[in-house]
Amino acid sequence: MSNQITRDQIIQKAWEDDVFKQQLLADPKAAIKDAFGVDIPDNIEVTAVEETPEHAYLVIPPKPSALRTASAVEIPAW
């Protein structure tokens, strides 16, 4: 497995593993490190939320110009 995991891989594991899903919701960075061996830098905050049929989330990513000024370590490409 490469050092860069994808959101799809995280979601797939959460669907298949209820314990991982609960860990992901409680402490996303620790859950990702434990499951995939990926350290997310301290300056990056990760929040995991679970959608329901009645409640959806729309995530607005940073503007592309903001991505160009940050290093790949600072803003991971999911």
Sequence and secondary structure as in RCSB ss.txt:
>XXXX:A:sequence
MSNQITRDQIIQKAWEDDVFKQQLLADPKAAIKDAFGVDIPDNIEVTAVEETPEHAYLVIPPKPSALRTASAVEI
PAW
>XXXX:A:secstr
  S   HHHHHHHHHH HHHHHHHHH HHHHHHHHH     TT        BTTB        HHHHHHS TTTS
   
